[in-house]
């Protein structure tokens, strides 16, 4: 019984470490659309970090929006002024205005009724 326990110890520890790594540190995802082309091609796999520092304009993030995970570029951060559907708006603190690099096909802040992505919905930084 002790031999079996010793044999299982290393694989269980490795599996636990890998689980913790992907749950709290790394993010692996798939990009099914062309909204981020040419930066990220349709069908690409991406690796990001879940450890977020200060996010700024130009950063690419993965976030939850209406039940889906999306990948977009930050166009404006809290306090910045944006023009959304012809109206000037200030991005609220702790929020982002995001756009896809391929603006012609991207569903992003420019067309959403609620255009801002809250920091609490950000999953990873690419």
N, C-alpha and C positions, 0 to 999 in steps of 0.2 A: 504494500500500500504506500509506503514512504517513497519507494522508487518511482511509482506512478505520479505521486504528488510532485516530486522533484522534476520529472520529465515535463509535466504540464506547466510548471511555474514560469519558465522562460516564454513560451508562446502566449500565455495569458498576460504576462507583463507587457510584451511587445504589442499585443492586440489592444490593451488598455492605453498604452502610449500613443498608438496610431489613432485611436478613437479620440483621445483628448486633443491631439494635434489638429485633426480635421474639424472637431466640434468648436474649438476656441481660437485656433491660430490661422489655419488655411481654409480656403474655399476653392472648390473645383466646380466649374459650371460649363454649360454648353450654350452656344449662341445660335438659336435657330433661325434668325432673320438677318437681313442685310442692313439693318438700321444703323450699325456702327461701321460700315464699310467706308473708306478703305482701311481704316485702322484695325478693325477686327472683322474678319471675313465670316460670312454665313457658314455655319457648320463647324466653326472653331470651338475648341475646348480652351477654357481660360483658367488661370490660377490666380487667386487674389489672396490678400491678407485680411483677416477679420480684426486685426489690431489696427484701429484707426487712430491716426494722428490728426492734426488740423487739416481738414479738407479744404481745398482752394479751387478757384476757377481753373478749368483745364483738366482737373483730375477725373478719372473714369471710375465710376462706382457701380456696384450691384446693389439693388434695393427692391423692396416689396412695393407693388402698386396694384391695387384692386385684385389681390389674390395671386398675382404673378410676380416672378422675379424678372427684372429688367436690367439692362446694362446701358448706361448713358454717360455723357460727359457733363460736368458741372459748368453751367454758363454764368450763374450768379449765385452768390452766397448771402446770408442774412445781412440786411442793411443796404444791399445793392438795389438800384432802381432798374426795373425791366418794363418793357412795353408788352402787355399781354392782351391780345385781341383788341388792339387799338387804345387800351387804357394804360396809363402809367401806374405801376404798382411797386411797392417796396417789398422785397423778399423778407419774410419774418425771420427773427433770430432763430437759429437752430434748424433752418430750412435751406433748401437748394432749389434752384430753377435749372432743369436739366434738358439737354437736347441730344439727339442722335447725330453722329457725324454725317450720315447720309440723310440730310434733311427732307429730301423728296419722298422718302418712304417711312420715315420714323414717326411713331406715335410717341409724343413727348410733351413736356410742359407747354409748348406752344399751342397745343390743341385741347388739353385737358381742362375741364371746368375748374377743378382745384389744381392749380399748376405747381404747387410747391411740394417737395419731398422732404419729410421730416428726418432729422438725423436718426431718430429711433427706428426708422424703416431701412436704414442703410445696413447692408449685410457685410459687404466687403469693399475693399479698395483694390483696383487693378494697377 
